[in-house]
Amino acid sequence: MSLRILITGATGQIGWQLQRTMAPLGEVTACTRTRMDLADPELAAGFVRDLAPDIVLNAAAYTQVDKAESEPDLAHTVNAVAPGRIAQELARTGGLLVHYSTDYVFDGRKPVAYEEEDATGPLNVYGQTKLDGEQNIAASGCAYIILRTSFVYDIRGRNFLRTVLRLARERDELTMVADQHGSPTWARAIAEATAQIAARCAQRRDPFGWGYGGTFHLTAAGQTTWAGFAQQIIEDYESLAEWPADTGEWGAPLLAKRVTPISSDQFPAAARRPRNSVLSNRKLESTFGLRLPDWRLQLSLALQDAVR
Ligand SMILES: NC(=O)c1ccc[n+]([C@@H]2O[C@H](COP(=O)([O-])OP(=O)(O)OC[C@H]3O[C@@H](n4cnc5c(N)ncnc54)[C@H](OP(=O)(O)O)[C@@H]3O)[C@@H](O)[C@H]2O)c1
């Protein structure tokens, strides 16, 4: 099995990790925005037509949740129109689209974990554009796997983990929202699970399709809030006492040791966010036999990666 694989969003958290986890499955072409700009859906579709990949992993997205409120057209083009056009190209060639979506397609009012078939109801522009993207892909007729994930972080890139550590180095007090619940998920864990899913699909591939398809939730096990996540980041970082001298930002001491919980109302943001975005991963487990570790274990492994 050697597949022609296209990864978009190669500079992003998931896209970066996918380049490593997908490498054993075939020939990987990893595209940054410079090479394949999803703000130009026809260009993106043309790129797919020319390369004729077996699998496209679309890790590119307009991910700035607050900014999307003032740039709805651009967010819609990147998150909905371009994935739909890529999907249409793959529908013609029989290729598989693996696409990432978000917990923010839900309104957060469900008191327990969301299942894939639960009613959607995005509270913000970003969530709406991601939902539109899901629907455009489903309508294209291509073979697809949509993976909805949440609270994504890594030790590189723009994310909550690095923001918390930066703030904790600069200030002696941190306040974080404690009424939004979710499952922090390490980009590497997502990329590793994606590679296993893609391999399983490739094994089942026949002239009629890829054996599997549909929407799946893919998040760490367990749940917390942004405040709980931030507190755990600080505690884990502090427990890694033996930072080598030359680790730059990672070795620097923290001033803030405790996180003060606040409510969403005390932290005004342009975009509203769901109070509960915990996703049930039952379907992922029953279909692929995959279960991501608890978020605390993932966080500890990610931070250990920064040390060594
Ligand atoms: N981050 C989260 O908490 C989270 C939660 C749930 C779901 N997701 C979903 O997971 C996927 C990956 O997220 P991530 O956290 O890895 O994102 P990320 O780190 O913010 O990276 C986004 C990637 O998309 C690229 N991109 C943005 N606009 C583009 C454009 N017009 N054309 C081409 N590429 C463009 C970025 O390129 P530049 O480097 O040039 O900006 C970057 O490579 C997305 O579908 C996202 O919606 C993320």
The ligand as an SDF file (V2000), in Angstrom:
LIG
                    3D

 48 52  0  0  0  0  0  0  0  0999 V2000
   -7.3290   24.4820   17.6820 N   0  0  0  0  0  0  0  0  0  0  0  0
   -8.4080   23.9670   18.2450 C   0  0  0  0  0  0  0  0  0  0  0  0
   -8.6360   24.0900   19.4630 O   0  0  0  0  0  0  0  0  0  0  0  0
   -9.4000   23.1760   17.4160 C   0  0  0  0  0  0  0  0  0  0  0  0
  -10.5390   22.6680   18.0500 C   0  0  0  0  0  0  0  0  0  0  0  0
  -11.4390   21.9200   17.3030 C   0  0  0  0  0  0  0  0  0  0  0  0
  -11.2020   21.7020   15.9690 C   0  0  0  0  0  0  0  0  0  0  0  0
  -10.1090   22.2270   15.3530 N   0  0  0  0  0  0  0  0  0  0  0  0
   -9.9600   22.0000   13.9220 C   0  0  0  0  0  0  0  0  0  0  0  0
   -8.7800   21.2640   13.6720 O   0  0  0  0  0  0  0  0  0  0  0  0
   -8.1810   21.6530   12.4340 C   0  0  0  0  0  0  0  0  0  0  0  0
   -6.7490   22.0210   12.6130 C   0  0  0  0  0  0  0  0  0  0  0  0
   -6.6450   22.9780   13.6460 O   0  0  0  0  0  0  0  0  0  0  0  0
   -5.2440   23.4490   14.2470 P   0  0  0  0  0  0  0  0  0  0  0  0
   -5.4710   23.7170   15.6940 O   0  0  0  0  0  0  0  0  0  0  0  0
   -4.1500   22.5250   13.8140 O   0  0  0  0  0  0  0  0  0  0  0  0
   -5.1310   24.8480   13.4900 O   0  0  0  0  0  0  0  0  0  0  0  0
   -3.9660   25.9310   13.5200 P   0  0  0  0  0  0  0  0  0  0  0  0
   -2.8220   25.4720   14.3610 O   0  0  0  0  0  0  0  0  0  0  0  0
   -4.6220   27.2440   13.8240 O   0  0  0  0  0  0  0  0  0  0  0  0
   -3.4960   25.9150   12.0150 O   0  0  0  0  0  0  0  0  0  0  0  0
   -4.3450   26.3000   10.9860 C   0  0  0  0  0  0  0  0  0  0  0  0
   -3.6570   26.0000    9.6980 C   0  0  0  0  0  0  0  0  0  0  0  0
   -4.5040   26.4400    8.6370 O   0  0  0  0  0  0  0  0  0  0  0  0
   -3.7360   27.2750    7.7960 C   0  0  0  0  0  0  0  0  0  0  0  0
   -4.5670   28.2470    7.1120 N   0  0  0  0  0  0  0  0  0  0  0  0
   -5.2850   29.2760    7.6200 C   0  0  0  0  0  0  0  0  0  0  0  0
   -5.8760   29.9640    6.6330 N   0  0  0  0  0  0  0  0  0  0  0  0
   -5.5170   29.3510    5.4750 C   0  0  0  0  0  0  0  0  0  0  0  0
   -5.7880   29.6050    4.1190 C   0  0  0  0  0  0  0  0  0  0  0  0
   -6.5310   30.6370    3.7190 N   0  0  0  0  0  0  0  0  0  0  0  0
   -5.2690   28.7590    3.1830 N   0  0  0  0  0  0  0  0  0  0  0  0
   -4.4890   27.7210    3.5540 C   0  0  0  0  0  0  0  0  0  0  0  0
   -4.1700   27.4500    4.8280 N   0  0  0  0  0  0  0  0  0  0  0  0
   -4.6880   28.2580    5.7780 C   0  0  0  0  0  0  0  0  0  0  0  0
   -2.7370   27.9520    8.7100 C   0  0  0  0  0  0  0  0  0  0  0  0
   -1.6980   28.4980    7.9320 O   0  0  0  0  0  0  0  0  0  0  0  0
   -0.8340   29.7750    8.4500 P   0  0  0  0  0  0  0  0  0  0  0  0
    0.2080   29.1870    9.3630 O   0  0  0  0  0  0  0  0  0  0  0  0
   -0.2980   30.3520    7.2040 O   0  0  0  0  0  0  0  0  0  0  0  0
   -1.7870   30.6790    9.1820 O   0  0  0  0  0  0  0  0  0  0  0  0
   -2.3200   26.7450    9.5420 C   0  0  0  0  0  0  0  0  0  0  0  0
   -1.4200   25.9370    8.8460 O   0  0  0  0  0  0  0  0  0  0  0  0
   -9.0820   22.7860   11.9020 C   0  0  0  0  0  0  0  0  0  0  0  0
  -10.0050   22.2520   11.0150 O   0  0  0  0  0  0  0  0  0  0  0  0
   -9.8020   23.2860   13.1320 C   0  0  0  0  0  0  0  0  0  0  0  0
  -11.0530   23.8620   12.8010 O   0  0  0  0  0  0  0  0  0  0  0  0
   -9.2010   22.9390   16.0640 C   0  0  0  0  0  0  0  0  0  0  0  0
  1  2  1  0
  2  3  2  0
  2  4  1  0
  4  5  1  0
  4 48  2  0
  5  6  2  0
  6  7  1  0
  7  8  2  0
  8  9  1  0
  8 48  1  0
  9 10  1  0
  9 46  1  0
 10 11  1  0
 11 12  1  0
 11 44  1  0
 12 13  1  0
 13 14  1  0
 14 15  2  0
 14 16  1  0
 14 17  1  0
 17 18  1  0
 18 19  2  0
 18 20  1  0
 18 21  1  0
 21 22  1  0
 22 23  1  0
 23 24  1  0
 23 42  1  0
 24 25  1  0
 25 26  1  0
 25 36  1  0
 26 27  1  0
 26 35  1  0
 27 28  2  0
 28 29  1  0
 29 30  1  0
 29 35  2  0
 30 31  1  0
 30 32  2  0
 32 33  1  0
 33 34  2  0
 34 35  1  0
 36 37  1  0
 36 42  1  0
 37 38  1  0
 38 39  2  0
 38 40  1  0
 38 41  1  0
 42 43  1  0
 44 45  1  0
 44 46  1  0
 46 47  1  0
M  CHG  2   8   1  16  -1
M  END
$$$$
